[in-house]
Structure formats: structure tokens, C-alpha cells
Amino acid sequence: MASIDVSALLTNMLNAAKGPLLQKWPEAKDYAETEFKKIGEAILFIEKQRLIGKMTEEQAKLHLGMQKNASMAVLLTLEGLGLLAVEAAINAALQVIKEAVNTALKFPLI
């Protein structure tokens, strides 16, 4: 059974990302919520695949990296959001869930 709560991850990620995106938060919030949900679902997928032995640590890191890059691309489509702000927001979102995710997965994904 999965131990990662995507809803809790999402709440924590949004709270952490709000600071770096504060000036554009009203426009960015819905996009961030959608993208961070995708990141959370990717982490849940990784956990399930690892539990049944179908994904290596390297594959897991690549999978999360691809989702992170896709989320960055989406957030960068918002007018007025620069690369540094988007990268800071995603990094802050991942940092706040790092311990919970790495503990649940039993390896350093983030």
C-alpha cells in the first residue's frame, strides 16, 4: 500500500512555491496546482513501481526529472514569470516534501 499522500504533498508544495511566485501568484496559482499535482502523482507512481520492483533508483530520478522539466515549461508560458522565479518555486516545492518523499521511498529521490 502506498504511503505517499499526494494531497498533503500538493498543499505543502503550493505553500512553498507561493513565495517565489508571489508577484504573479494570482495568475500562477492554478497552473502551479495542476503541475504540482502531476509531480505528486509522478512520485506516487514511482513509489508503486519501486514497491513491485519495476523501477530502479536511476529510472525514478529520470522520471521525476522529466516531470519537473515539463512543469517548468508550463509555468514559463505565463507572462512575466522568468526562469529563475519558476526554478526557485519548483525547487522550494520539492525541498519542502523532500524528507517525506525520500523517507517513504527509502532512497534519495529529491
Secondary structure, 3 states (H helix, E strand, C coil): CCCCCHHHHHHHHHHHHHCCCHHHHHHHHHHHHHHHHHHHHHHHHHHHHHHCCCCCHHHHHHHHHHHHHHHHHHHHCCCCCCHHHHHHHHHHHHHHHHHHHHHHHCCCCC
